[in-house]
Amino acid sequence: MNAGRWASVPLAVRYVVGVAVLVFAYGTVVHVVQLLLPQFGPQLALPGWLAVYFASLTLWDPLAALLLAARRLEGLALGCAVLATDAAANWYANYVLDPASGITPGRIGHAVITALAVALVALFPWLKPWLVRSNGRR
């Protein structure tokens, strides 16, 4: 992150945003690998709309990371939307489409994504004053 752009921001805010950027960078890698190497993707037959959504995360995850690193409020809003929809999509894939019972790797992943979504949405009001809109306003 650009130190000058973040110099006036409290360390705790920088830390939380930095973790969020890392989460979206990790998500980017995961979704790119799943797209390029299908054997590492979901082992379920996904409906077309769900496969398109998961593929689209190869665009939305890095965009959220870049906007957050640039201290943009749009990055926070996009990040919340991405995590919330990713949690919903994973819920559908892991509880509606997957016939397995009990704990599965996909359900563990869903729990993690859901926790991250809840955390980022809950922190939105606290983070918002420290981020700027694309037009330069807070």
Phi, psi and omega in degrees: 000144180294117184297321180297317180293332184256001187303322184272000185268134179304149182303320181298320179293316179300320180296312181298315179294321178299318177296318179298318178299317178295321178299314181289327175295317177298315178301321178300311181299314181301312184289327176293315179299316180295328179285318183278330181235084186305335179296342178262001179272189179300141180270009179259156171280113182266145172298153183307316182297324181285321176297319178296317178300310181298322177295324181295339179294343175292342174263313187289321179299308181292329178294317177299317179299313181295316180294320176295316179297331178275006178066038181261134177298326178300328177294321178293315179297315178297318179300318177297316180296318181296312182294320180295316180288327177295319177297317179295317180296319178292325175301312181299313182295321188268340182244336179262313184275328184276118181283354182296153175249159177080201184276130176231162177304321179296323180287328174294315177300319178299317180298319180295312180298320179296317178298319178295320178297312180299317181297313183292319178296319179295326181275352182310308182297328180285323182280327188309314182297341184265357180249157182242153175281165179301332179277006175093354180273161176267000000 
